[in-house]
C-alpha cells in the first residue's frame, strides 16, 4: 500500500471517500496517445470492471484523428457510456485518481461524452463545445498551412497518412459521434 502512495499511483483518502458512496466509479485514464475509460465496481477481493472503452476502438468506427486528444476523449466517453447503458449501468461518480484536473481538460471531455450518452454523472465541469468537436485543431491547421506547408505536413503527418486533413477533424468527429449513437456498441 505504501509503495503505491509513494509512486503517486493511488490517493487512498480520495479512494476511500469514493468507495464510501457505494456507487460505481467512472475511471478515466489518459496517456499521451490514448484514453481508457472504465466503469468500476468495488469488491472486497478486488475492483471489477463492468464496462470499458479505449480510444483505439474509435478507428473501427471511422475516427481518423489522434487517439489522445480532446475529440477522441469525448468520443471514447460516449462509446463507454453507450456500452454501460446497454449493460444496465445508469450512473457513476468520477474517479480521475492522481491525475491533474482542470474543468476544460480532456478528462472532463471524456466524462461529458459519457453524460451525453445518457449516464447520470454528478459533475459540473465541462470543456468548451468547440474544443470537444476539434474546431481548435482545424483553426490551428489552417493557420499553420498559411505560414508554411512543410511545417504543416510535419505537424500533421500522422493524420495526413490516415487520409484526413486536420481541417476536417470537426466533420470526422460528427460522423463518428453519429455512428456511436446509432450503434449498439
N, C-alpha and C positions, 0 to 999 in steps of 0.2 A: 504494500500500500504506500509506503513512504517513497519508494522508487518512482511510482507514477506521479506523485505530487512533486518530487524533486525535478523530474523531467518535464514538468508542466503539461502532462497529458490529461490529468484529472483534477478538477476542482471539487473536492469532496463536500465542502459546505454547500456549494451550488447543487451538486447532485442529490444530496440529502433533502434539500428543500424541494426539488422537483419530484423526488420519489414519495415524499410525504403527501403530495397532492393525489397520488393514486391514479393519475391519468397516464395514458400513453404519451410518449415523447416523440416529437419530430426532430430528428438529429440531422443537422446539416454540417457536412464536412467539405472543405474546399482545398484543392491543391492547385498548383499553377496551371494544370492542364485539364482538370475535370472537377465535377461536382458529384457528391454522393449524398443522397437524401434517403433517410430511413424512418419508418415508424417503429419504435422500440417499446417493448413492454418489459417492466421489471419482473424478474422471477428470482427467488432466493438462490437457485442454483446457477444463475447467470441470465443476463438480459436476453430476450428473444426478439428477433427481427420479424415484424409482421408484414411489412411491405417495404419495397426498396426500388430506387431508380438511380441510374448512373447516367451522366451526361453523354457517355459514349453510345447509349441506346438511341439517342436522337438522330444519329446518322441513318438508321433504318427507317426513320420517319421523314427523311428528306433534308435534315439540317446539314448545311454545308459550311457553317461558321466554326469558330473556335469552340472547344467544349469547356472552357473555363471562364468565359466572360459573363456579363450580366444577362444578355438574352438567353444564353444556354442555361444559366442558373434558374431563371424563371420557367423556361420550358421543362426542365428536369423536375422542378417542383410541381408543375402542372401534371406531368406524367405520373409522378409518385402519388399525387392527390387522387388521380383517376383510379390508379391501382388500389389505393387504400379504400376508396369508396366502394369499389367492386367487392372488396373483402369484408364490407360492413363496418369499416373503421371510419367514424364520422368526425372525431375530434382528437386533438392532441395539444400539448404545450411545447413551446420552442426550447430546444436544448442545443446551444451553439458551443458548449464546452468552454475551453480556454481560448477560443479564437477571438480576435479583436472585433468588436461590434460597433457599427455605426448605422444609423437609420437608412442611409442612402446606399448601403453596400450590397454586394452580391448575396450575402447570407439571407438578407431580408427579401431580396428579389425571389429567391427560392421559396421562402415561406409564403410570399404573396401568390406565387404560382399555385401552391397547394390550396390556399384560401380560395383562389379563383376557380379551382376545380370543384369546390363545394364543401371543403372541410371547414370545421369550426376551430379556429386557432386564435386564442386571445392575444393579439399583438397589434399595436397601432403603427409601428414603424413600417414605412414602405418607400422604396426609391421612386424617383420620377418616372412617369409612364414612358416618356420619350427615350430615356436611357434603357428601360426594360426592352423596348422594341428595337434598340440598336441604332437609333437615329444619330447618336453621338459618333458612332463608328462611321456611318455614311458621311456625315459632315466632315470628319477628320480626313477621310479618304479623299473626298473631293478637294479639300484644301491642299493636301499633300500632292495630289495629281497635278494641280496647277503649278506648284513650286518645283516639281522635278519628277519626271516619270521613273527614273532609276530608283530613287528613294521610295517612291510609291510601290514599285514592283518588289523591292527588297522587304519592305514593311509588311506587305500583304501577300507574300509569295505562297504561303500555305493555302490561303483562300483561293487565290487565282489558279493554283494547281487543282483544286477541287471543282473548279468550273464556276465560281461565283465571284462577281465583282463586289468589293466591300460596300459599294454604294447600294447594292441590292439586299443588304442584310435585313432591313425592315420588311421588305417584301417576302423574303425567305422565312422570316420569323412568323409572319401572319399565316403563311402556308402550313408550316409545321404546327402552329397552335391550332389551326382548324383541323388538321389531321389527328392531333391528340384528342381534341374534344369529340371528334366523330368516332374514334377508335374505341374498342372495348379494352384497350391496354393490355 
